[in-house]
């Protein structure tokens, strides 16, 4: 009977245990390979998660990105598993080479995608799915080869259960560590390179385990050393790689960048002052943010007359809180911001705290770092004014904060004489999206008053005041405003023909029509 080339002679093999025979203790080789399965599974899933997170950061719509990337990755794994049938001899050598390829391609995946998005934006999607397919194919090859190596010593039923157990445990470990530890502390680029190093370490371990079977030991050792050196150099220079890509993308000098479990936060400084980007989308520019935040806050606050209790949903930069604190009647402001990185940054960073006038350090402020939807469901407080300052509905996770269910909860937390105000994208560029939000608020049983303001960094921007009673034009505004005054305020509520109301659907949790509409309208602008 022919044996696999390179395998130890039959006399050196352990005979497969028979039924009823006492189980023999695992050999060091078995333990080492099963530990390798754990690392392989962890690394493979991490590369998949990193690709999905990066695509969500840079392309938006996390549901679409993760769905297509997971589908591509799983299909590629199937291709790899099928290809494993053609590897008949020198299995340890093939396994070692595949580990090195996974280490290089998977480990470098986040860095390559960051650089491609900045330098070759037209090729980003092609590279994204090409890398995901390549890594998935290689990962699909790994486990079948490990199982065929292990079957020399382990009965089939034990082999399958042990390999799958370690495979699933590795996937569990990285799925928990990725959002809670790795991305917040290392960032995506360093995380990818770290796990590339782990894959390379498995290759080095295989080099030692099978040193007597490998024909070209020196060549394999050199390949391991070069791979470790390349990944190690990348890990040491990860910050430089990220900065190089982001400097190209954002153009201005980056003064702060961090990846939280929720988003990529970047603050730049240029001729126009500081700018804040979340997942690559501009949130404010220092030179004209006062226009946006004065328009967002004062029509509702001034119309109320003497608001005492105010809530801000989103707006972790503190700019809206700065405007709210201009009203002496305000006794307490509750800021509900999901990401503690945002509130901490704009409270503690001296330059950024200056932009919001130190508002996040005010004794009147209470910060709640939690999901706004869940907070509205749990709280029993009512407020005179609620300012809703979320990012645009670029994906379903944010889109739920623009649904009829959300606005119904919002209405329950408004005092009978209170007002809520919602930032509502551009009524000029995304006209259908703007009126979809208006229609959705009205479907929740609230009276609406839409308006708009010109913010040079964004263009024409829209807002909606909502309440249990109709909005009324205020009789006074706080002193010291740079944009709004009483004579010009009525102009904000006049919509020219190209921004006039259109028929629109209600955005519900069950359909999320707003996300698709928003992507279509802004996508048309990007394609021009």
ZALUMMAR-495023 format. One record per atom (N, C-alpha, C, O): residue in one letter; x, y negated, z negated. Coordinates in steps of 0.05 Angstrom, whole numbers, plus 5000, padded with zeros to 4 digits. Layout:
N
aXYZ;...
***
This chain:
528
x501750245000;x500050005000;x501849755000;x503649734983;x501349575018;x503049335021;x502449134998;x500149094991;x504549024988;x504248814967;x504848544979;x506048525000;x503948334964;x504448064974;x507448004972;x508748084953;x508347884993;x511247824994;x511947624972;x510547424968;x514147684958;x514947504937;x513847584910;x514747474889;x511847774909;x510747854883;x512548054870;x514048194884;x512548074844;x514248274830;x513448554838;x511048594844;x515248744837;x514549024844;x512449134825;x512049034803;x511049344836;x508849454821;x509549544793;x508049514774;x512049634790;x512949734764;x513049514743;x512949554719;x513349264753;x513549034735;x510948914728;x510748734711;x508749004742;x506148884737;x504749004714;x505249234706;x502948844702;x501248954681;x498849084694;x497548974712;x498249324686;x495949464697;x493349334687;x493149264664;x491449314706;x488949194698;x487649354676;x487349594680;x486849224655;x485649384632;x483149524641;x481549414656;x482649754630;x480249904636;x478149844615;x478749744594;x475649924622;x473449874604;x473950024578;x474650254579;x473549894556;x473850024530;x476650004518;x477050064495;x478649934535;x481349914525;x481649664508;x480349464514;x483249664488;x483649424471;x484849204487;x486649244504;x483848964483;x484848724498;x487648664489;x488248644466;x489348624509;x492148554503;x492348254499;x490848104512;x494248164483;x494547874479;x495447744505;x496847864521;x494547494510;x495247354535;x498247314536;x499547244517;x499347344560;x502147304565;x502647004568;x500846854575;x505246914562;x505846624566;x505146524594;x504346294597;x505546694614;x504946604641;x501946544644;x501246344656;x500246724633;x497346674634;x496646414620;x495146254631;x497646374596;x497046134581;x497945884596;x496445684598;x500345894608;x501345664623;x499545604647;x498945374652;x498745814661;x497045764685;x494345664678;x493145494691;x493145774656;x490545674647;x490645384638;x488845234642;x492845314624;x493245034616;x493444864641;x492544634642;x494744974662;x494944824687;x492244774699;x491744564711;x490444974697;x487744944707;x486344714693;x484944554706;x486744684667;x485544464652;x486544194663;x484944014668;x489144174667;x490343924678;x489343874706;x488743644713;x489344084723;x488444054751;x485643954752;x485043764768;x483844064736;x481043974736;x480843684727;x479343534739;x482243614706;x482143344696;x483143144717;x481942944722;x485343214730;x486543034750;x484643014774;x484142794784;x483543234783;x481843234807;x479343054802;x478642904820;x478143084779;x475742924773;x476542624770;x475042454778;x478842574758;x479642294755;x479942154781;x479141924784;x481242284801;x481542164827;x478842094839;x478441894852;x476942274835;x474242234845;x472941994832;x471741824845;x473141974805;x472041754790;x473341494798;x472041284800;x476041504801;x477441254808;x476641154835;x476240904838;x476241334855;x475341244881;x472541124879;x471940914892;x470741254864;x468041144861;x468040874847;x466540694855;x469640844826;x469740594811;x470840374829;x469740144829;x472940424843;x474140224861;x472240144883;x471939904889;x470840334895;x468940274916;x466640104905;x465639924918;x465840164880;x463640004868;x464639724862;x463139534867;x467139694852;x468139424847;x468339264872;x467539024872;x469339384894;x469939234918;x467739224938;x467639034954;x465939424938;x463839434959;x461039394947;x459139344962;x460739414920;x458139384908;x456539644910;x457439844921;x454039634900;x452139854900;x453440114890;x454140284906;x453840134864;x455240354852;x453840624858;x455140824861;x451140624860;x449740874865;x450540984893;x451141214896;x450540804913;x451240894940;x454140984941;x454741194953;x455940834929;x458840894931;x459441164917;x460741334928;x458441194893;x458941444878;x457641684892;x458841904893;x455241644903;x453941864917;x455441954941;x455842194945;x456241764958;x457741844983;x460441954976;x461442134990;x461841844956;x464541944950;x464342214937;x465942394944;x462442264919;x462142524907;x461442734929;x462542954929;x459642654947;x458942844969;x461342914986;x461743144993;x462842704994;x465242755010;x467342924996;x468443105007;x467742864970;x469643014954;x468843314951;x470543484955;x466343364945;x465443644942;x465643794968;x466344024969;x464843664990;x465143795016;x468043855022;x468644075032;x469843675016;x472643715021;x473643945004;x475344105013;x472743964979;x473544194962;x472644454975;x474044654974;x470244464986;x469344705000;x471144775024;x471745005029;x472044565038;x473844605060;x476444725050;x477544915061;x477544615028;x479944715016;x479745005007;x481545165012;x477445064994;x477045344985;x477045535009;x478145755007;x475745455031;x475745625055;x478545655067;x479245875076;x480045445067;x482745455078;x484645635061;x486645735072;x483945665036;x485745825018;x486046105028;x487946245021;x484146205043;x484246485053;x486646525072;x487546755075;x487646315083;x489846335102;x492646335089;x494646365102;x492646295062;x495146305047;x495446585036;x494146665017;x497246745049;x497447025042;x499947085026;x499947265009;x502146955032;x504647025019;x505746775005;x504946545009;x507646834987;x509046614972;x507046424959;x507246184962;x505046534945;x502946374933;x504046174913;x503145944913;x505946244896;x507046044877;x508245804892;x508045584883;x509645864914;x510845644929;x508745454941;x509045214940;x506645574952;x504445414963;x503145254941;x502545014945;x502645384918;x501445234896;x503144994887;x502044784883;x505745034886;x507444814878;x507344584897;x507144354889;x507444654923;x507344434944;x504744284943;x504644044946;x502544434939;x499944304938;x499744124914;x498643904916;x500844204891;x500844034867;x502343774873;x501443554864;x504543784886;x506143544892;x504543364911;x504643124908;x503143484931;x501543314949;x499243184934;x498742944939;x497943334917;x495743214901;x496842984884;x495542774881;x499143034872;x500342834854;x500842574869;x500242354860;x502042604893;x502742364909;x500242224920;x499941974916;x498442374933;x496142244946;x494142154925;x493241924926;x493442324906;x491542254886;x492542034867;x491141844861;x495042064859;x496141864840;x496341594853;x495941384839;x496941584879;x497241324892;x494641214903;x494540984913;x492441374901;x489941294913;x488941014904;x488340854921;x488740964878;x487740694870;x489540464880;x488540264889;x492140504879;x494040294888;x493740254918;x493640024927;x493540464933;x493240444962;x490640304970;x490540134988;x488540364955;x485940244961;x485939944954;x484739784969;x487139874931;x487339594924;x488839434946;x487939224954;x491139544955;x492739404975;x491239395001;x491339195015;x489839605009;x488339615034;x486139405034;x485639275054;x484739385011;x482539185010;x483538905014;x482138735025;x485938855004;x487038575006;x488338525033;x488038305044;x489738725044;x491438685068;x490138795093;x490638685115;x488539005091;x487239125114;x484239175109;x483339405109;x482738955104;x479938995096;x478239145117;x476439285109;x478939125142;x477439265163;x477839565162;x476139705173;x480039655150;x480539945149;x480040065122;x480640295117;x478839905104;x478539995076;x476740245074;x477540445062;x474440245087;x472640475085;x473840725097;x473640945086;x475240695120;x476440925133;x478541045114;x478741285111;x480240875102;x482340975084;x481041095059;x481941305050;x478940965049;x477541065025;x476641355029;x477341535013;x475141405050;x474041675053;x476141865064;x475942105059;x478141765078;x480341935086;x481942045062;x482542275061;x482541865043;x484041945019;x482342135002;x483342334992;x479742074999;x477942244983;x477842524996;x477942724981;x477642535022;x477442795035;x480142945032;x480043185027;x482342805035;x484942945032;x485343055004;x486143285001;x484742894984;x485042984956;x483143214950;x483843414938;x480643184959;x478643394955;x479443664967;x479143874955;x480543644991;x481543895005;x483744024989;x483744274986;x485643864980;x487943974965;x486944094938;x487944304930;x485143954925;x484144054899;x482544314904;x482644494888;x481144324927;x479744574933;x481544804938;x480745034935;x484044754945;x485944964949;x487145064923;x487945294920;x487244884903;x488744944878;x487645184863;x489045384858;x485045174856;x483845374839;x483945654851;x484645844838;x483145694877;x483445954889;x486246074888;x486546314883;x488245904892;x491046004891;x491746084862;x493046284858;x490945924842;x491445994814;x490146264808;x491346434795;x487646294816;x486246544810;x487646784823;x487747004811;x488546754847;x489946974861;x492647044848;x493447274848;x493946834837;x496346884822;x495747034795;x497247214788;x493646944782;x492947054756;x491847334758;x492047494739;x490747404781;x489447674783;x491447904781;x490648134778;x493947834783;x496048044778;x495748154750;x496448394746;x494847994731;x494948074703;x492248084688;x492048194666;x490247964700;x487747934685;x485448064701;x485348044725;x483748214687;x481448334699;x479648124711;x479547894701;x478248184733;x476647994748;x474647844730;x474447594732;x473147994714;x471047854698;x472347654678;x471247434674;x474547734666;x475947554648;x477247324663;x477247094654;x478247384687;x479547174703;x477646954710;x478246714705;x475347024720;x473346824729;x472446654705;x472346404707;x471746784683;x470746634660;x472846454648;x472246224641;x475346544646;x477446384635;x478146144653;x478345914643;x478346184679;x479045974697;x476845764697;x477445524695;x474345844699;x472145654700;x471845504673;x471145274673;x472345644651;x472145514625;x474245284623;x473545064615;x476645344630;x478745134629;x478244914650;x478844674645;x477044984673;x476444794693;x474344594683;x474544354687;x472244704671;x470044524661;x470944364637;x470144134634;x472644484620;x473644324597;x475344094606;x475143874595;x477044134626;x478643914637;x476843694649;x477443454645;x474743764663;x472943574674;x471543414652;x471143174654;x470643554630;x469343414608;x471243214595;x470442984590;x473743294590;x475643114577;x476042864592;x475942644581;x476442874618;x477042634634;x474542464638;x474742224640;x472142594640;x469742444643;x469142264619;x467942054622;x470042344596;x469642184572;x471941974569;x471441744561;x474342064575;x476641884572;x476741664593;x477641444587;x475741714617;x475941524639;x474641254632;x476041044634;x472141244624;x470940974618;x471640864590;x471640624587;x472241044571;x472540954543;x475440884536;x475840704520;x477341024548;x480140974541;x481940894564;x483340694562;x481741034586;x483741004608;x483440734622;x485340584623;x481040684633;x480740434649;x481040184631;x482440004639;x479740174607;x480139934591;x483039884583;x483739644581;x484640084578;x487340044567;x489540054588;x491539924585;x489040204610;x491140234630;x490440104656;x492240034671;x487940074662;x487139974689;x487040204708;x488140414703;x485840164731;x485540374751;x488140464763;x488540704767;x489840274770;x492340344784;x494140514766;x495140724774;x494540424741;x496240584723;x494940854716;x496341054713;x492340854713;x491041104707;x491441314729;x492041544724;x491141224754;x491541404776;x494441514777;x494841754780;x496341334773;x499141424773;x499841604750;x501441784752;x498641544727;x499141724703;x498242004709;x499642194703;x495842034721;x494842304727;x496342424750;x496542674752;x497442264768;x499242364788;x501742494775;x502642704784;x502742364755;x505042464740;x504242734726;x505942914724;x501742754716;x500943004704;x500843224725;x501743454719;x499743164749;x499843364770;x502643444777;x503243684781;x504443254778;x507243314784;x508543484762;x510243654767;x507643434737;x508643594714;x507843884717;x509344064710;x505343924727;x504444204732;x506244334753;x506944564751;x507044174774;x508744284794;x511444364782;x512644574789;x512544194765;x515144254751;x514844504734;x516644674733;x512544524720;x512044764704;x511945014721;x513045224714;x510644994745;x510545214763;x513345284774;x514045514778;x514945074778;x517645114787;x519245294767;x520745464775;x518845244742;x520245394721;x519045674718;x520545874716;x516345694718;x515045954715;x515846144737;x516246384731;x515946054761;x516346224784;x519146194797;x519546244821;x521046114780;x523746054790;x524946304803;x526646274821;x524246544794;x525446784805;x524046874831;x525047044846;x521646754837;x520246824861;x520646624884;x520146694908;x521346384878;x521546174898;x524146214914;x526346234903;x523846214940;x526146254958;x527946014959;x530346024956;x526645784963;x528145534966;x527945374940;x526745154939;x529045484919;x528745354892;x529845074892;x528544894881;x532145034903;x533444764902;x531744554917;x531444324908;x530644634940;x528944454956;x526444384940;x525644144940;x525244584927;x522844524911;x523544344887;x522044164880;x525844394875;x526644234852;x527143944861;x526343754847;x528343904885;x528843634895;x526143494901;x525843254895;x524243644912;x521543524918;x520143444892;x518943234891;x520443604871;x519243534845;x520543274834;x519143094825;x523143264836;x524543034825;x523842784840;x523442574828;x523642794867;x522942564883;x520142474877;x519542234875;x518342664874;x515542594868;x515242454841;x513842254838;x516642574821;x516542444794;x517742164795;x516741984782;x519942134810;x521241874812;x519341664825;x519141444816;x518041744847;x516341564861;x513941484844;x513241244842;x512641674831;x510341614814;x511241454789;x509741274780;x513541524778;x514441374755;x515041084762;x514440904746;x516241044785;x516840764794;x514240614798;x513940374792;x512240754810;x509640624814;x508340554788;x507140334785;x508540734768;x507240684742;x508640434729;x507240264718;x511240424731;x512740194719;x511939934733;x511939724720;x511439944759;x510839704774;x507939674780;x507139524798;x506139814765;x503339804770;x502139524769;x500439444785;x503039374749;x501939104746;x502738934770;x501138764779;x505138974781;x505938824804;x504338904829;x503638724845;x503639154831;x502039254854;x499339114853;x498339014873;x498039124829;x495439004826;x495538704832;x493738594845;x497538574821;x497738284825;x498138214854;x497038024864;x499838374868;x500338324896;x497738344912;x497238174929;x496138544906;x493638584921;x491638364914;x490338254932;x491438294888;x489438094880;x490237814888;x488537654894;x492837754888;x493737494897;x492937454926;x492137234934;x493237664942;x492537644970;x489537614973;x488537454990;x487937764957;x485037754960;x483937494949;x482137374962;x484837404926;x483637164913;x485036904922;x483936694917;x487336924934;x488836694945;x490036524922;x492436464923;x488436444903;x489536284881;x491136454861;x490936704861;x492736324845;x494336464825;x492536584804;x490736454793;x492936844797;x491436984777;x492636924749;x494936974744;x490936814731;x491836754704;x490936964684;x492036984662;x488937124692;x487937334674;x486537544691;x485037474709;x487137794685;x485738014699;x485538244680;x487438314665;x483138374679;x482738604661;x480538774673;x478738664686;x480639024667;x478539214675;x477139314650;x478439444633;x474639244646;x473139354624;x471539594633;x471639654657;x470239734615;x468539964625;x466339874643;x465040044656;x465739614645;x463439524660;x464239384686;x462639384705;x466539264687;x467139094710;x470139014710;x471539044691;x470938914734;x473638804737;x473438504733;x472038364748;x474838394713;x474738104707;x477337974717;x479538054709;x477037774734;x479337624744;x478837324742;x476737234750;x480737184730;x480636894729;x483036784744;x485336864739;x482436604763;x484636484779;x484736184774;x482936064762;x487036064782;x487435774780;x488635674806;x490735774815;x487335474817;x488335344842;x487835054841;x487434934820;x487734934865;x487334644867;x484634564855;x484334344844;x482634734858;x480034674848;x479534754819;x477334754810;x481734824805;x481434914777;x481135214775;x481835364793;x479935294753;x479535584748;x477135684762;x475135544766;x477235944769;x474936084780;x474736354767;x476736484762;x472336444762;x471836704750;x470536894771;x468636824785;x471737134773;x470637334791;x470037584774;x471637674757;x467737704780;x467037964768;x466638154791;x464938114809;x468238374791;x468238564813;x468538434840;x467338524860;x470238224841;x470838094866;x468837884874;x469137754895;x466637844859;x464537654866;x464937404848;x465137414824;x464937174861;x465336914847;x462936864829;x460636884837;x463636794803;x461536734784;x461436434778;x459236324774;x463736294777;x463636004775;x466335894784;x468336034784;x466335644792;x468735494798;x468835254781;x466735104779;x471035194768;x471234984749;x470334714761;x469134554747;x471034664786;x470534404798;x467534334800;x466834094801;x465834534802;x462934474805;x461134644788;x458634644793;x462234794769;x460434964752;x458434804737;x456334904730;x459034554731;x457234384716;x454534344731;x452434324719;x454734344758;x452234324774;x450434564769;x448034544764;x451734794771;x450235044767;x449035064739;x446635114736;x450635014718;x449735064691;x447834844681;x446034894666;x448134594691;x446134394684;x443434454697;x441334424684;x443534544722;x441034614736;x439734864723;x437334884722;x441335044713;x440335284701;x438935234675;x436735344669;x440135064658;x439235034631;x437234814626;x435134854613;x437734574637;x436234334627;x433334304637;x431734204621;x432634394661;x429734364667;x427934514648;x425734414641;x428734744638;x427134894619;x427434784591;x425434754577;x429834734583;x430334634555;x429034364551;x427734324530;x429334174569;x428333904566;x425233904567;x423933744554;x424134084584;x421234104586;x419934204561;x417634124554;x421334374546;x420134474521;x419834254500;x417934244486;x421834074500;x421733854481;x423633884458;x425433724455;x423134084441;x424834114417;x425234414411;x424334514391;x426634554429;x427134834425;x428934884400;x430934744397;x428235084384;x429835154361;x431335414364;x433635434357;x429935614375;x431135874378;x431435934408;x429435934423;x433935984417;x434436024445;x436036284449;x437736344433;x435436424470;x436936664477;x438136624504;x436936504522;x440636734508;x441936734534;x442537024540;x443937164525;x441537124563;x442037404571;x444037394594;x443537264615;x446337524590;x448537484609;x450037234600;x449937154577;x451437114620;x452736854613;x454936884592;x455136704575;x456437104593;x458537144573;x460836934574;x462436934556;x460836774595;x462936564597;x462336324578;x464136154574;x459936314567;x459336104548;x458535834560;x458035644545;x458535814586;x457835554599;x454935474593;x454335244588;x453135664595;x450235604590;x449935534560;x448335354554;x451335674542;x451235604514;x452135324509;x451035174493;x454235234523;x455234964521;x453034764527;x452734564512;x451534804548;x449334624555;x447034634534;x445934424528;x446434864524;x444234894505;x444934744479;x443134624467;x447434744471;x448234624446;x448134314448;x448634184428;x447534204471;x447133914473;x444433824461;x443933584460;x442734004453;x440133934442;x440333964411;x440734174401;x440133744397;x440333744368;x438233924354;x438734024332;x435933964367;x433834134355;x434634424353;x433334574337;x436534514368;x437234804369;x438434884343;x440434764333;x437235094331;x438235194305;x439835454309;x441735504294;x439135614329;x440535864333;x440535934363;x438435914376;x442836034373;x443036134400;x443936424399;x445936484386;x442436604411;x443136884412;x444136944440;x442636924460;x446637024442;x447937094468;x448037394471;x449437524455;x446637504490;x446537794495;x448237844520;x447337804542;x450637944516;x452538004538;x453538284535;x454538364514;x453238444556;x453938724555;x456938764549;x457638944534;x458638604561;x461538654561;x462938484539;x463138244542;x463938614518;x465338454497;x467938334507;x468938144496;x469038444529;x471438324541;x470838034550;x472537854547;x468537984561;x467737724570;x467537524547;x468737314548;x465937594527;x465537404505;x468137364490;x468737134480;x469737574487;x472337544473;x474237364489;x475637204477;x474337404515;x476137244532;x475436944531;x477236784527;x472836874534;x472036594535;x471736474507;x471136234504;x472136634486;x472336524459;x475236474451;x475836274437;x476936664458;x479736664447;x481836544466;x483836444456;x481336554492;x483336454511;x483036144511;x481036034518;x485136004503;x485035724498;x484035564522;x482335394520;x485135624546;x484335474570;x481435524577;x480035334584;x480535774575;x477835844582;x475835744561;x473635654568;x476635754536;x474935644515;x474535344519;x472435234511;x476535204530;x476334924535;x474134874556;x472734674554;x473835054575;x471735014596;x468935014584;x467234874594;x468535184564;x465835194553;x465635024527;x463735034512;x467634854523;x467634674500;x467634814473;x466634704454;x468735054473;x468835204447;x466035304439;x465635354415;x464235324458;x461535394451;x461235664438;x459535714420;x463035854445;x462836124434;x463836144406;x463636354393;x464935924396;x465835914368;x463835764351;x464335714327;x461635674362;x459635514347;x458335674325;x457735914329;x458035554301;x456635704279;x453735754286;x452435924273;x452535624305;x449835674313;x449535914331;x447236004336;x451736024340;x451636244360;x451836514346;x453436564328;x450136694356;x450336984349;x450737144375;x449137124393;x452937294376;x453537454400;x452737744395;x453437864375;x451237854414;x450438134414;x451438264439;x450538204461;x453338444436;x454538574459;x453038834464;x453739044453;x451038824481;x449439054487;x447939014513;x448038794524;x446539214523;x445039194547;x442539024542;x441039084523;x442038824559;x439838644555;x437138774556;x435338714541;x436838974574;x434339114578;x433639254552;x431439234541;x435539414541;x435039554516;x434639364493;x432939424475;x436039144493;x435738954471;x432938834471;x431738814449;x431838764494;x429138664495;x427038864486;x425038794474;x427639124491;x425839334482;x425839364452;x423839424440;x428239314440;x428439364411;x427839124393;x426739164372;x428438884403;x428138654385;x425238574382;x423538624400;x424638454360;x421938354355;x422038044352;x419937924346;x424237924358;x424537634356;x423137504380;x422737624401;x422237254376;x421237084397;x422936834399;x424136754380;x422936724423;x424736494429;x423236274443;x421336324458;x424136034438;x422935804452;x423835784481;x422335714499;x426335854486;x427435854513;x429236104516;x430736164497;x429036234538;x430836464545;x432136394572;x430736354592;x434736394572;x436236334596;x437336604607;x438836734592;x436636674631;x437436934643;x439536874664;x438936764685;x442036944658;x444236874676;x445837124683;x448237144677;x444537314697;x445837564705;x447237524732;x446537344747;x449137694739;x450237694766;x448037764786;x445837874778;x448437714811;x446537784832;x446038084833;x447738234825;x443738164843;x443038454843;x444438604865;x443238694885;x447038644861;x448638784882;x448439084880;x449239224898;x447339194858;x447039484855;x444739534837;x443539354825;x443939794834;x441539864819;x441839824789;x439839774776;x444339834779;x444739784750;x444039494743;x442839444722;x444739314761;x443939024756;x441138984766;x439638824754;x440339124787;x437639084798;x435439134778;x433239024780;x435939314758;x433839374739;x433239124722;x431039104710;x435138934721;x434738684705;x433138474721;x432738254712;x432238554745;x430538374762;x427838504768;x426538434787;x427138704752;x424638854758;x422238744742;x422538594723;x419938834750;x417438754736;x417538844707;x416538704689;x418639084702;x418839194675;x420539004657;x419838954634;x422738904668;x424438734653;x423038464647;x423138364624;x421738354667;x420338094663;x417938114644;x417237924631;x416738354644;x414538394624;x415638394596;x414438274578;x417938514592;x419238504565;x420038224559;x419838134536;x421038074579;x421837804575;x419537634565;x419737474547;x417237674577;x414837524570;x413937584541;x412937404527;x414337824532;x413637894504;x415437754484;x414637704461;x417837684492;x419737554473;x419637244475;x421037114460;x417937144493;x417636854495;x415436754476;x413236874475;x415936544462;x413836414447;x411636314466;x412136274489;x409336264455;x407036184471;x407635934487;x406635904509;x409135754475;x409735504489;x412535504502;x413535304510;x413835744503;x416535764512;x416835794542;x414935834556;x419335764551;x420035794579;x422535984581;x424335984564;x422436134602;x424836284610;x425736174637;x424136074653;x428336184642;x429436094668;x431236314678;x432836424663;x431036384704;x432536604716;x434136494739;x433036364757;x436736554740;x438336494764;x437536694785;x437236934779;x437236604810;x435736774829;x436936764857;x435436754876;x439536774860;x440936774886;x440136544904;x438736354895;x441036544928;x440636314946;x438036334962;x437636534976;x436236134960;x433836144975;x434236085005;x432436105021;x436635995012;x437335945040;x438536185053;x437636265075;x440536305041;x441936535053;x440336795048;x440136965066;x439236815024;x437737065017;x434936985010;x433937024988;x433536865029;x430836755025;x428936975016;x427336924997;x428937205029;x427037415021;x427637514993;x425737574978;x430137534986;x430837624959;x429937424938;x428837504917;x430237174943;x429436964925;x426436984919;x425636984896;x424837004940;x421937014936;x420937284925;x418737304914;x422537494929;x421937744916;x422137724886;x420437834872;x424137574876;x424337534847;x421937374837;x420837434816;x421237164852;x418937004844;x416437174842;x414937164823;x415937334863;x413637514864;x413637714841;x411537774829;x416037814834;x416238014813;x415637884786;x414338014769;x416537644781;x415937514756;x412937464753;x411837494732;x411737374774;x408837324774;x407337584769;x405237584756;x408337804780;x406938064776;x407138154747;x405438314738;x409038044732;x409238104703;x407337924687;x407337944662;x405837754700;x403837594686;x404837314676;x403537194659;x407037224687;x408136964680;x407736764702;x407836824725;x407336514694;x407136294713;x409936224722;x411836224706;x410336154747;x413036104757;x413135824769;x411235714780;x415535704767;x416235454780;x419035484792;x421035454778;x419235534818;x421835574831;x423135304837;x421735104841;x425735294837;x427235054845;x429935134855;x430735364853;x431534944864;x434135004876;x435934764871;x435034534866;x438634814873;x440634604871;x442934674888;x443534904894;x444334464898;x446634514915;x449134524897;x449834334883;x450534754898;x453034804884;x455134864906;x455035084918;x457034684911;x458834724934;x460134994936;x460535104958;x460935114913;x462235374914;x460435594923;x461335804933;x457835564919;x455835764926;x454135694949;x453035864964;x453735434953;x451735334973;x449135274958;x449135194935;x446935294972;x444335244960;x443635474942;x443535704950;x443035414917;x442535624897;x439835594884;x438835374880;x438635824878;x435835824868;x435535904839;x437136054828;x433335814827;x432635874799;x429635884798;x428235784815;x428636024777;x425736044772;x425235994743;x426436134726;x423435814736;x422535774709;x419935944706;x418235934723;x419736084684;x417436254679;x416336204651;x417936144633;x413836234647;x412636194621;x409736274619;x408536344640;x408636264595;x405836324592;x404036084598;x401636104601;x405335854601;x403935604608;x405435484632;x407835534635;x404135314647;x405435184670;x407735004660;x407534884639;x409834994676;x412034814670;x411234524676;x409634474693;x412334344660;x411834064664;x414433904666;x416433984655;x414433694682;x416833534686;x417633404660;x416033274647;x420233434651;x421133324626;x421133014627;x421432894648;x420932894604;x420932604602;x423632494594;x424132254595;x425532674586;x428132584579;x430132814583;x429333054582;x432632744587;x434832934589;x437032854570;x437232624562;x438733044562;x440932964544;x442832774557;x443032764582;x444132614542;x446032424553;x448632564561;x449232784551;x450132444579;x452732554586;x452632764608;x454732884614;x450332814621;x450233004643;x451632894668;x451432654673;x452933064683;x454432974706;x452833014732;x453532894752;x450833164732;x449333234757;x446433144755;x445433004773;x444933224735;x442133174734;x441532904721;x442832804703;x439432774732;x438132544719;x435132554725;x434332694743;x433632394711;x430732404714;x429732324742;x427932454753;x430932114755;x429932044782;x430432264803;x428732304821;x432632414801;x433232614821;x432132894815;x432033064832;x431232934790;x430333194782;x428033304799;x428033544807;x425933144806;x423733254823;x424733364850;x423333534861;x427033264860;x427933364886;x428633654886;x428533794906;x429433764862;x430134044860;x427834224865;x428134464871;x425334124862;x423034294864;x421634274891;x419534384895;x422934134910;x421934114937;x423434304955;x425834294958;x421934484968;x423134684986;x422634615015;x420334605024;x424834565030;x424434505059;x423434755073;x423234975062;x422934725099;x421634935114;x423235195115;x422135415114;x425935165117;x427535415120;x428035555094;x429335765093;x426935445072;x427135585046;x424335635034;x424135725011;x422235575050;x419535595039;x418735885033;x420136065042;x416635915018;x415936175008;x415136365030;x413936295050;x415936625026;x415336835045;x413737055029;x414037075005;x412137215043;x410937445029;x413137635020;x415137675035;x412837744997;x414937914986;x413738144969;x411538114958;x415238364967;x414438584950;x415238534921;x416938364915;x414038684904;x414738684876;x417038874871;x416939104881;x419138784858;x421438954852;x420939114827;x420739014805;x420639374830;x420039554808;x422339744803;x424039784820;x422439854779;x424540054773;x424440294792;x426440414798;x422040354801;x421640584818;x422440544848;x422840734862;x422740284856;x423440244884;x425940074888;x427340114908;x426639904869;x429039734871;x429239604899;x431439604911;x427039504909;x427139394936;x428939144938;x430039084959;x429339014916;x430938764916;x433838824923;x435038664938;x434939044913;x437739104919;x438139144949;x440139044960;x436339294961;x436639334990;x436239085006;x437639035026;x434338914998;x433838665011;x436338475008;x437238355028;x437338464984;x439638294979;x442038384995;x443438215008;x442638644996;x444838735012;x444538675041;x446538605055;x442138705052;x441638655080;x442138355086;x443438295106;x441038185070;x441237895076;x444137795073;x445137655090;x445437865051;x448237775048;x450137925067;x452237815074;x449438175074;x451038315093;x451038185121;x453038195135;x448738065128;x448637925153;x450437685154;x451637615174;x450737555131;x452537325129;x455437415131;x457037295146;x456137635118;x458837745119;x459637835147;x461937825154;x457637925162;x458238035189;x458637815210;x459537865232;x457937565203;x458137345222;x461137265226;x461637085242;
***
